[in-house]
Amino acid sequence: MRENLDFEIPKKWLWCTFGDVCSQPQYGYTTKAAMSGTIKLLRTTDITSGKIDWLSVPYCSDNPEEIDKFLLEDGDIVISRAGSIGVSYLLQNTPEYAVFASYLIRFKPLINKQFFKLFLESPFYWQKISESKLGIAVLNVNANKLKEIPIPVPPLNEQVRIVTKIEEFFSELYQGIQTLTTAREQLKVYRQAVLKHAFEGNLTEKWRKAQTNQLQTTDQLLVCIEKERQQQYECQIDTWKQAIEVWEKKSKQGTKPRKPQKPKYLAPLTEQELEKLPILPHKWCWVKLSFLAENIQIGPFGSLLHKSDYITNGTPIINPSHINNQRIEPDLNLSVSPEKLSQLSSFIMRNGDIVIGRRGEMGRCAVVTQKEDGFLCGTGSLFIRLLPENNSDFYCYVLSSQRVKNFLSDQSIGTTMQNLNQEILHNVPVPLCTFSEQQKIVEEIESKMTVISELENIIDENLQKAEVLRQSILKKAFSGHLVPPDPNDEPASILLERIRTERETTPKPIRKTLKNKNKKDIATMPNLISVIESAENWLSAKDVFRQCGISDGAETKDIEKLYLELRDLINEEIIKIERRGDEDWLCICSIKEE
């Protein structure tokens, strides 16, 4: 095997495979997660953070009949085979009754367990995992592939010395990482503190005092906004009349242009609503976002836009994944043709619009710049077109503030994923001040955010250096350059021979059975992931549940089990979900967002 590897190992070391130094790898138990029960069910999502919170680990919906076959023990190592592929965990302080789920594979190392686990964090291991991935719709690795992964094995005593030295280095390294991570979290808090002070008038308090006689009163601001709303409507009417004339000259061919609606009366915030909001400075007031908006438009969904409409290097579609750090980052592989764009003209965004994600993370927004003028609002987004004399950057910062994020989270709909709609955005309470003060506040915010960003970049650079150092330590360790050899150590070949002998002489364990009165024969029923994976496009949740045997009259507990399984698959990023109208739609994560 040595000829297939990139580096030499010390004389007493030996190239082996996982299969050589571990017991037979084993797939986990297939069942649905339940909120209550007697046996814990460890899943991929429970190990991805590097720690297991056993209180949050669910239970088996149906207990295994051969419980010993799947029962976890201290020293076991589980490896994720789908979703977060290759992520591993060394079990310690395991509950008395806990088994592992089907997306995990268990190994029982027959060498030093900490040594084996540390190898699973090394660059050598991750390179082999990358080479071993299988699958088209869902990338995965299987037990046979994992068994063949090579591992350099030193003498047993040297394994202990290597683990001790790595832990010594890592202890110092982790202290530095923890300090950097804490500092980064504090900067996030400071960002929100800046926004809070900004939108309560504290950042411009001195400026406002110097401008006292030049600032409009609250009543004057409201009158100006109402006048702008009326003027905007009159412009829309003029445009509509021109469109009608053109339509009539063409013998009324095509769809008749729709007459714009009159500006709706917008009820002010109630006393109860105002009581929940911070007190604002003199000449400021709280208004609903819709009072300042010419239009709040949700992106196209349903039959308006299909996967087949996507092209490369067309007009980009902007979904939440394309909005990062209040900037738009388009994907030219997710775009539409000029013909399709003309059919979706009401969803085209213009310079100065604010685009905001309507699902997932609340308050994820960005201002459309001249560079993105003409981009298409995606299915997962909405955009806001403000009336003149309102600063888009100002209100983009407002929408990203913690107060608004909390409001959107409280008002959003959906059980598995939060979703916004136009009505929720219409009613967001936002502060109103003069346009000149909005501009001044944006200047103050951006000045402070620039400093914060510079500090975050420094922290990120140091965290990256720490990770490089961590990987360097592991690389040295598993190439035999971290600790000196001991001439008294017996070679690894003797250790491997002893492992082989023990395997041959150890009898197979007798499995104990656990009676389960609620056990059902569900072998003939297709499971949730197979139904979704077999589809070439999005499926409605209703169709998926029907194909899984859940129809009218199904027992509540069966419906709940399927919902819990769906939640797990979404959390493991194997399945994604989006809200279309009043219905949830599902697909495998490799299918691009519509």
NUBA-696896 format. One record per residue (C-alpha): x, y, z negated; residue number from 1. Coordinates in nm, 2 decimals. Example, Ala and Ser with C-alpha at 12.3 -4.5 7.8 and 13.67 -1.06 7.14 Angstrom:
2
      px      py      pz  num
    1.23   -0.45   -0.78    1
    1.37   -0.11   -0.71    2
//
This chain:
594
      px      py      pz  num
    0.00    0.00    0.00    1
    0.30    0.23   -0.06    2
    0.36    0.30    0.30    3
    0.01    0.46    0.33    4
    0.09    0.72    0.06    5
    0.27    1.05    0.06    6
    0.50    1.02   -0.23    7
    0.73    0.77   -0.41    8
    0.67    0.66   -0.77    9
    0.93    0.57   -1.04   10
    1.08    0.22   -1.04   11
    0.87    0.07   -1.32   12
    0.54    0.21   -1.18   13
    0.31    0.02   -0.95   14
    0.06    0.13   -0.68   15
   -0.28   -0.02   -0.77   16
   -0.64    0.04   -0.68   17
   -0.93    0.12   -0.91   18
   -1.04   -0.24   -0.85   19
   -0.71   -0.36   -0.98   20
   -0.72   -0.17   -1.31   21
   -1.10   -0.16   -1.39   22
   -1.38   -0.40   -1.43   23
   -1.62   -0.46   -1.14   24
   -1.78   -0.12   -1.06   25
   -2.15   -0.11   -1.13   26
   -2.44    0.09   -0.99   27
   -2.68    0.25   -1.23   28
   -3.04    0.17   -1.32   29
   -3.32    0.29   -1.08   30
   -3.61    0.45   -1.26   31
   -3.77    0.79   -1.31   32
   -3.68    1.02   -1.59   33
   -3.93    1.08   -1.87   34
   -3.96    1.34   -2.14   35
   -4.00    1.08   -2.41   36
   -3.91    0.72   -2.46   37
   -3.66    0.49   -2.64   38
   -3.36    0.46   -2.39   39
   -3.17    0.77   -2.27   40
   -3.11    0.79   -1.89   41
   -2.78    0.96   -1.80   42
   -2.79    1.14   -1.46   43
   -2.54    1.32   -1.23   44
   -2.67    1.66   -1.35   45
   -2.60    1.56   -1.71   46
   -2.22    1.53   -1.64   47
   -2.14    1.80   -1.39   48
   -2.07    2.07   -1.65   49
   -1.80    1.85   -1.81   50
   -2.00    1.81   -2.13   51
   -2.30    1.60   -2.21   52
   -2.58    1.74   -2.42   53
   -2.76    1.42   -2.52   54
   -3.05    1.62   -2.66   55
   -3.14    1.74   -2.30   56
   -3.08    1.40   -2.14   57
   -3.42    1.24   -2.05   58
   -3.54    0.89   -2.12   59
   -3.62    0.60   -1.89   60
   -3.97    0.60   -1.76   61
   -3.94    0.22   -1.74   62
   -3.69    0.04   -1.96   63
   -3.45   -0.21   -1.79   64
   -3.53   -0.58   -1.86   65
   -3.16   -0.66   -1.89   66
   -3.06   -0.37   -2.11   67
   -2.70   -0.49   -2.17   68
   -2.63   -0.47   -1.80   69
   -2.67   -0.09   -1.80   70
   -2.60    0.00   -2.16   71
   -2.33    0.27   -2.19   72
   -2.04    0.23   -2.43   73
   -1.77    0.46   -2.55   74
   -1.48    0.44   -2.31   75
   -1.70    0.39   -2.00   76
   -1.63    0.62   -1.71   77
   -1.92    0.72   -1.48   78
   -1.86    0.87   -1.13   79
   -2.13    1.05   -0.93   80
   -2.18    0.89   -0.59   81
   -2.42    1.16   -0.44   82
   -2.48    1.53   -0.50   83
   -2.17    1.63   -0.69   84
   -1.97    1.35   -0.53   85
   -1.67    1.23   -0.73   86
   -1.75    1.41   -1.05   87
   -1.67    1.19   -1.35   88
   -1.71    1.17   -1.72   89
   -1.54    0.96   -1.99   90
   -1.81    0.85   -2.24   91
   -1.76    0.93   -2.61   92
   -2.00    0.94   -2.90   93
   -2.26    0.76   -2.69   94
   -2.61    0.70   -2.84   95
   -2.70    0.35   -2.94   96
   -2.94    0.31   -2.64   97
   -2.84    0.49   -2.33   98
   -2.81    0.37   -1.97   99
   -2.69    0.54   -1.65  100
   -2.90    0.63   -1.35  101
   -2.87    0.50   -0.99  102
   -2.67    0.79   -0.86  103
   -2.38    0.71   -1.09  104
   -2.13    0.43   -1.07  105
   -1.97    0.29   -1.39  106
   -1.61    0.18   -1.43  107
   -1.46    0.02   -1.74  108
   -1.08    0.10   -1.73  109
   -0.85   -0.18   -1.84  110
   -0.56    0.07   -1.87  111
   -0.54    0.38   -2.09  112
   -0.89    0.53   -2.05  113
   -0.77    0.89   -2.10  114
   -0.50    0.83   -1.84  115
   -0.75    0.70   -1.59  116
   -0.99    0.99   -1.66  117
   -0.71    1.25   -1.61  118
   -0.63    1.09   -1.28  119
   -0.99    1.15   -1.17  120
   -0.92    1.52   -1.21  121
   -0.60    1.52   -1.00  122
   -0.55    1.64   -0.65  123
   -0.46    1.29   -0.53  124
   -0.80    1.16   -0.64  125
   -0.99    1.44   -0.48  126
   -0.81    1.40   -0.16  127
   -0.92    1.04   -0.15  128
   -1.27    1.12   -0.24  129
   -1.29    1.37    0.05  130
   -1.16    1.09    0.28  131
   -1.41    0.84    0.14  132
   -1.74    1.04    0.18  133
   -2.01    0.87    0.39  134
   -2.35    0.96    0.51  135
   -2.51    1.21    0.75  136
   -2.81    1.36    0.57  137
   -2.68    1.29    0.22  138
   -2.30    1.26    0.17  139
   -2.21    0.99   -0.08  140
   -1.95    0.74   -0.18  141
   -2.01    0.38   -0.26  142
   -1.86    0.13   -0.51  143
   -1.65   -0.04   -0.24  144
   -1.49    0.28   -0.13  145
   -1.41    0.38   -0.49  146
   -1.26    0.04   -0.57  147
   -1.01    0.09   -0.29  148
   -0.89    0.43   -0.41  149
   -0.51    0.40   -0.50  150
   -0.38    0.50   -0.84  151
   -0.01    0.51   -0.95  152
    0.01    0.30   -1.27  153
    0.31    0.36   -1.51  154
    0.40    0.13   -1.80  155
    0.13    0.13   -2.08  156
    0.35    0.32   -2.33  157
    0.43    0.58   -2.06  158
    0.06    0.63   -2.00  159
    0.02    0.73   -2.36  160
    0.31    0.97   -2.34  161
    0.17    1.13   -2.02  162
   -0.17    1.18   -2.17  163
   -0.01    1.34   -2.48  164
    0.20    1.58   -2.27  165
   -0.09    1.67   -2.04  166
   -0.32    1.74   -2.34  167
   -0.05    1.96   -2.49  168
   -0.01    2.17   -2.18  169
   -0.39    2.18   -2.12  170
   -0.45    2.30   -2.48  171
   -0.25    2.61   -2.42  172
   -0.39    2.66   -2.07  173
   -0.75    2.62   -2.19  174
   -0.70    2.89   -2.45  175
   -0.60    3.14   -2.18  176
   -0.88    3.03   -1.95  177
   -1.13    3.07   -2.24  178
   -1.00    3.42   -2.30  179
   -1.04    3.51   -1.93  180
   -1.38    3.35   -1.90  181
   -1.50    3.54   -2.21  182
   -1.37    3.87   -2.06  183
   -1.55    3.80   -1.74  184
   -1.88    3.74   -1.92  185
   -1.83    4.06   -2.11  186
   -1.79    4.25   -1.78  187
   -2.13    4.11   -1.67  188
   -2.28    4.24   -1.98  189
   -2.11    4.58   -1.92  190
   -2.25    4.59   -1.56  191
   -2.60    4.55   -1.70  192
   -2.53    4.81   -1.97  193
   -2.42    5.06   -1.70  194
   -2.75    5.00   -1.51  195
   -2.96    5.03   -1.83  196
   -2.80    5.36   -1.92  197
   -2.83    5.48   -1.56  198
   -3.21    5.42   -1.54  199
   -3.28    5.56   -1.88  200
   -3.11    5.89   -1.77  201
   -2.80    5.86   -2.00  202
   -2.54    5.87   -1.72  203
   -2.66    6.20   -1.58  204
   -2.76    6.37   -1.91  205
   -2.50    6.65   -1.88  206
   -2.56    6.69   -1.51  207
   -2.93    6.73   -1.57  208
   -2.88    7.00   -1.83  209
   -2.67    7.20   -1.58  210
   -2.95    7.16   -1.32  211
   -3.25    7.23   -1.55  212
   -3.40    7.52   -1.34  213
   -3.34    7.35   -1.01  214
   -3.51    7.01   -1.07  215
   -3.87    6.94   -0.98  216
   -4.12    6.86   -1.25  217
   -4.29    6.52   -1.27  218
   -4.61    6.66   -1.13  219
   -4.42    6.81   -0.84  220
   -4.25    6.48   -0.76  221
   -4.57    6.29   -0.76  222
   -4.74    6.55   -0.53  223
   -4.44    6.53   -0.29  224
   -4.46    6.15   -0.28  225
   -4.83    6.15   -0.22  226
   -4.78    6.41    0.06  227
   -4.51    6.19    0.22  228
   -4.75    5.89    0.21  229
   -5.01    6.08    0.39  230
   -4.77    6.22    0.65  231
   -4.64    5.87    0.71  232
   -4.99    5.75    0.77  233
   -5.06    6.03    1.02  234
   -4.74    5.93    1.21  235
   -4.86    5.57    1.22  236
   -5.19    5.69    1.36  237
   -5.02    5.89    1.63  238
   -4.81    5.59    1.73  239
   -5.12    5.37    1.73  240
   -5.31    5.61    1.95  241
   -5.02    5.61    2.20  242
   -5.01    5.23    2.19  243
   -5.39    5.22    2.26  244
   -5.35    5.45    2.56  245
   -5.08    5.22    2.71  246
   -5.30    4.91    2.64  247
   -5.60    5.07    2.81  248
   -5.39    5.17    3.11  249
   -5.28    4.81    3.14  250
   -5.65    4.71    3.17  251
   -5.65    4.60    2.81  252
   -5.42    4.31    2.87  253
   -5.27    4.14    2.56  254
   -5.36    4.20    2.20  255
   -5.52    4.53    2.11  256
   -5.29    4.73    1.88  257
   -5.41    4.72    1.53  258
   -5.51    5.05    1.36  259
   -5.30    5.13    1.06  260
   -5.47    5.11    0.72  261
   -5.52    5.42    0.52  262
   -5.29    5.45    0.22  263
   -5.45    5.26   -0.07  264
   -5.52    5.43   -0.40  265
   -5.26    5.30   -0.64  266
   -5.37    5.28   -1.00  267
   -5.10    5.43   -1.23  268
   -4.94    5.22   -1.50  269
   -5.17    5.17   -1.79  270
   -5.09    5.28   -2.15  271
   -5.02    4.92   -2.24  272
   -4.77    4.88   -1.96  273
   -4.60    5.21   -2.04  274
   -4.56    5.11   -2.41  275
   -4.34    4.82   -2.30  276
   -4.11    5.04   -2.10  277
   -3.82    5.26   -2.22  278
   -3.88    5.63   -2.28  279
   -3.75    5.83   -1.99  280
   -3.60    6.18   -1.98  281
   -3.80    6.50   -1.92  282
   -3.89    6.53   -1.55  283
   -3.87    6.15   -1.50  284
   -4.17    5.92   -1.49  285
   -4.25    5.55   -1.44  286
   -4.43    5.45   -1.11  287
   -4.51    5.13   -0.94  288
   -4.26    5.04   -0.66  289
   -4.54    5.04   -0.40  290
   -4.60    5.41   -0.47  291
   -4.25    5.48   -0.32  292
   -4.27    5.23   -0.04  293
   -4.38    5.27    0.32  294
   -4.40    4.89    0.35  295
   -4.32    4.58    0.15  296
   -4.30    4.28    0.39  297
   -4.25    3.91    0.32  298
   -4.05    3.71    0.58  299
   -4.21    3.48    0.84  300
   -4.31    3.14    0.73  301
   -4.52    2.84    0.84  302
   -4.57    2.82    1.22  303
   -4.41    3.16    1.28  304
   -4.05    3.02    1.26  305
   -3.93    2.67    1.31  306
   -3.59    2.50    1.30  307
   -3.61    2.46    1.68  308
   -3.61    2.84    1.71  309
   -3.26    2.87    1.57  310
   -2.97    2.95    1.80  311
   -2.60    3.05    1.75  312
   -2.48    3.41    1.79  313
   -2.83    3.56    1.82  314
   -2.99    3.80    1.58  315
   -2.91    3.68    1.22  316
   -3.19    3.57    0.98  317
   -3.13    3.69    0.63  318
   -3.23    3.44    0.35  319
   -3.13    3.46   -0.02  320
   -2.81    3.26    0.04  321
   -2.70    3.55    0.27  322
   -2.73    3.81   -0.01  323
   -2.42    3.82   -0.24  324
   -2.31    4.10   -0.47  325
   -2.55    4.34   -0.31  326
   -2.41    4.28    0.03  327
   -2.55    4.10    0.33  328
   -2.33    3.81    0.46  329
   -2.50    3.68    0.78  330
   -2.46    3.33    0.92  331
   -2.45    3.35    1.30  332
   -2.54    2.98    1.32  333
   -2.88    3.08    1.17  334
   -3.01    3.33    1.42  335
   -3.29    3.38    1.68  336
   -3.30    3.47    2.05  337
   -3.42    3.82    2.17  338
   -3.75    3.66    2.29  339
   -3.82    3.51    1.95  340
   -3.72    3.84    1.78  341
   -3.97    4.03    1.99  342
   -4.24    3.79    1.87  343
   -4.15    3.87    1.51  344
   -4.11    4.24    1.54  345
   -4.29    4.32    1.22  346
   -4.02    4.13    1.03  347
   -3.72    4.32    1.17  348
   -3.53    4.52    0.91  349
   -3.40    4.87    0.96  350
   -3.11    5.07    0.82  351
   -3.20    5.18    0.46  352
   -3.44    4.89    0.39  353
   -3.38    4.68    0.08  354
   -3.39    4.30    0.13  355
   -3.46    4.09   -0.18  356
   -3.47    3.71   -0.22  357
   -3.81    3.59   -0.31  358
   -3.70    3.25   -0.46  359
   -3.43    3.13   -0.69  360
   -3.23    3.40   -0.86  361
   -3.45    3.70   -0.93  362
   -3.32    4.05   -0.84  363
   -3.09    3.93   -0.57  364
   -3.10    4.22   -0.32  365
   -2.90    4.44   -0.09  366
   -2.94    4.76    0.12  367
   -2.96    4.70    0.50  368
   -2.68    4.91    0.65  369
   -2.63    5.03    1.01  370
   -2.43    4.72    1.07  371
   -2.73    4.50    0.98  372
   -2.99    4.72    1.15  373
   -3.22    4.49    1.35  374
   -3.16    4.17    1.15  375
   -3.46    3.95    1.08  376
   -3.60    3.90    0.73  377
   -3.59    3.53    0.66  378
   -3.85    3.30    0.52  379
   -3.70    3.32    0.17  380
   -3.68    3.70    0.16  381
   -3.89    4.02    0.15  382
   -3.79    4.37    0.25  383
   -3.89    4.71    0.11  384
   -3.90    5.02    0.33  385
   -3.90    5.33    0.11  386
   -4.06    5.66    0.19  387
   -3.82    5.95    0.28  388
   -3.66    6.13   -0.01  389
   -3.60    5.80   -0.20  390
   -3.24    5.67   -0.22  391
   -3.22    5.30   -0.12  392
   -2.90    5.24   -0.31  393
   -3.06    5.38   -0.62  394
   -3.36    5.15   -0.60  395
   -3.14    4.85   -0.50  396
   -2.96    4.90   -0.83  397
   -3.29    4.93   -1.01  398
   -3.41    4.60   -0.86  399
   -3.09    4.43   -0.97  400
   -3.11    4.55   -1.33  401
   -3.19    4.31   -1.61  402
   -3.52    4.47   -1.70  403
   -3.65    4.42   -1.35  404
   -3.50    4.07   -1.33  405
   -3.69    3.99   -1.65  406
   -4.01    4.14   -1.51  407
   -3.98    3.94   -1.18  408
   -3.91    3.61   -1.37  409
   -4.21    3.67   -1.59  410
   -4.44    3.74   -1.29  411
   -4.30    3.48   -1.05  412
   -4.49    3.17   -0.95  413
   -4.39    2.81   -0.90  414
   -4.31    2.53   -1.14  415
   -3.99    2.39   -0.98  416
   -3.85    2.71   -0.84  417
   -3.95    3.08   -0.90  418
   -4.11    3.25   -0.61  419
   -4.20    3.62   -0.55  420
   -4.48    3.76   -0.34  421
   -4.56    4.10   -0.21  422
   -4.81    4.17   -0.49  423
   -4.55    4.11   -0.76  424
   -4.31    4.36   -0.59  425
   -4.59    4.61   -0.54  426
   -4.64    4.63   -0.92  427
   -4.27    4.65   -1.04  428
   -4.24    4.95   -1.27  429
   -3.95    5.17   -1.15  430
   -3.82    5.51   -1.27  431
   -3.88    5.81   -1.05  432
   -3.65    6.12   -1.06  433
   -3.55    6.38   -0.80  434
   -3.36    6.27   -0.49  435
   -3.06    6.47   -0.59  436
   -3.04    6.30   -0.93  437
   -3.08    5.96   -0.76  438
   -2.78    6.04   -0.55  439
   -2.58    6.15   -0.86  440
   -2.67    5.83   -1.05  441
   -2.56    5.62   -0.76  442
   -2.22    5.80   -0.76  443
   -2.18    5.74   -1.13  444
   -2.28    5.37   -1.10  445
   -2.05    5.30   -0.81  446
   -1.76    5.47   -0.99  447
   -1.80    5.24   -1.29  448
   -1.88    4.93   -1.08  449
   -1.56    4.99   -0.88  450
   -1.35    4.96   -1.20  451
   -1.55    4.66   -1.31  452
   -1.49    4.49   -0.98  453
   -1.12    4.56   -1.00  454
   -1.11    4.40   -1.34  455
   -1.31    4.10   -1.22  456
   -1.07    4.05   -0.93  457
   -0.77    4.05   -1.17  458
   -0.95    3.79   -1.39  459
   -1.04    3.58   -1.09  460
   -0.68    3.58   -0.97  461
   -0.56    3.47   -1.30  462
   -0.82    3.20   -1.33  463
   -0.71    3.07   -0.98  464
   -0.35    3.07   -1.10  465
   -0.46    2.88   -1.41  466
   -0.63    2.62   -1.19  467
   -0.32    2.59   -0.96  468
   -0.11    2.54   -1.27  469
   -0.35    2.28   -1.40  470
   -0.34    2.09   -1.07  471
    0.04    2.12   -1.07  472
    0.06    1.96   -1.41  473
   -0.16    1.67   -1.30  474
    0.04    1.63   -0.98  475
    0.37    1.61   -1.17  476
    0.21    1.37   -1.42  477
    0.09    1.12   -1.16  478
    0.41    1.13   -0.95  479
    0.62    1.05   -1.25  480
    0.79    1.39   -1.31  481
    0.62    1.51   -1.63  482
    0.78    1.28   -1.90  483
    1.11    1.10   -1.89  484
    1.10    0.72   -1.85  485
    1.18    0.49   -2.15  486
    1.41    0.20   -2.05  487
    1.24   -0.01   -2.32  488
    0.90    0.01   -2.15  489
    0.79   -0.31   -1.98  490
    0.71   -0.25   -1.61  491
    0.36   -0.19   -1.49  492
    0.37   -0.51   -1.29  493
    0.36   -0.71   -1.62  494
    0.06   -0.50   -1.74  495
   -0.12   -0.57   -1.41  496
   -0.05   -0.95   -1.44  497
   -0.19   -0.94   -1.79  498
   -0.50   -0.77   -1.67  499
   -0.55   -1.04   -1.40  500
   -0.50   -1.32   -1.65  501
   -0.75   -1.17   -1.89  502
   -1.01   -1.13   -1.61  503
   -0.97   -1.50   -1.51  504
   -1.01   -1.63   -1.86  505
   -1.28   -1.40   -1.99  506
   -1.63   -1.56   -1.96  507
   -1.91   -1.36   -1.80  508
   -2.14   -1.20   -2.07  509
   -2.49   -1.33   -2.12  510
   -2.74   -1.06   -2.05  511
   -3.00   -0.98   -2.31  512
   -3.34   -0.89   -2.19  513
   -3.57   -0.62   -2.31  514
   -3.94   -0.68   -2.27  515
   -4.12   -0.39   -2.12  516
   -4.49   -0.40   -2.12  517
   -4.52   -0.10   -1.89  518
   -4.29   -0.25   -1.62  519
   -4.46   -0.23   -1.28  520
   -4.37   -0.40   -0.96  521
   -4.29   -0.10   -0.74  522
   -4.05   -0.26   -0.50  523
   -4.28   -0.22   -0.20  524
   -4.35    0.15   -0.27  525
   -4.11    0.39   -0.08  526
   -3.92    0.62   -0.32  527
   -3.92    1.00   -0.30  528
   -3.57    1.05   -0.14  529
   -3.62    0.78    0.12  530
   -3.95    0.95    0.24  531
   -3.78    1.29    0.27  532
   -3.46    1.16    0.42  533
   -3.65    0.97    0.69  534
   -3.81    1.30    0.81  535
   -3.63    1.51    1.06  536
   -3.77    1.83    0.93  537
   -3.95    1.99    0.63  538
   -4.23    1.79    0.47  539
   -4.51    1.94    0.25  540
   -4.50    1.81   -0.10  541
   -4.85    1.68   -0.05  542
   -4.74    1.46    0.23  543
   -4.44    1.34    0.04  544
   -4.64    1.25   -0.26  545
   -4.90    1.07   -0.04  546
   -4.63    0.86    0.12  547
   -4.50    0.77   -0.23  548
   -4.84    0.63   -0.32  549
   -4.97    0.94   -0.50  550
   -5.32    1.02   -0.37  551
   -5.65    1.14   -0.51  552
   -5.73    0.93   -0.82  553
   -5.37    0.86   -0.91  554
   -5.29    0.83   -1.28  555
   -5.16    1.15   -1.44  556
   -4.85    0.97   -1.57  557
   -4.75    0.85   -1.22  558
   -4.78    1.20   -1.09  559
   -4.57    1.33   -1.37  560
   -4.30    1.07   -1.31  561
   -4.27    1.17   -0.95  562
   -4.25    1.54   -1.04  563
   -3.97    1.46   -1.29  564
   -3.78    1.27   -1.02  565
   -3.83    1.56   -0.78  566
   -3.69    1.80   -1.04  567
   -3.38    1.59   -1.08  568
   -3.31    1.57   -0.71  569
   -3.35    1.94   -0.68  570
   -3.12    2.01   -0.97  571
   -2.86    1.77   -0.82  572
   -2.89    1.97   -0.49  573
   -2.99    1.66   -0.30  574
   -3.33    1.80   -0.21  575
   -3.43    2.17   -0.16  576
   -3.77    2.32   -0.20  577
   -3.93    2.64   -0.07  578
   -4.27    2.80   -0.12  579
   -4.48    2.85    0.19  580
   -4.81    3.02    0.12  581
   -4.97    2.81   -0.15  582
   -4.77    2.50   -0.09  583
   -4.43    2.36   -0.16  584
   -4.22    2.21    0.12  585
   -3.93    1.98    0.08  586
   -3.62    1.87    0.28  587
   -3.28    1.71    0.24  588
   -3.02    1.98    0.16  589
   -2.83    1.95    0.49  590
   -3.13    2.09    0.68  591
   -3.08    2.47    0.73  592
   -3.33    2.71    0.58  593
   -3.60    2.84    0.81  594
//
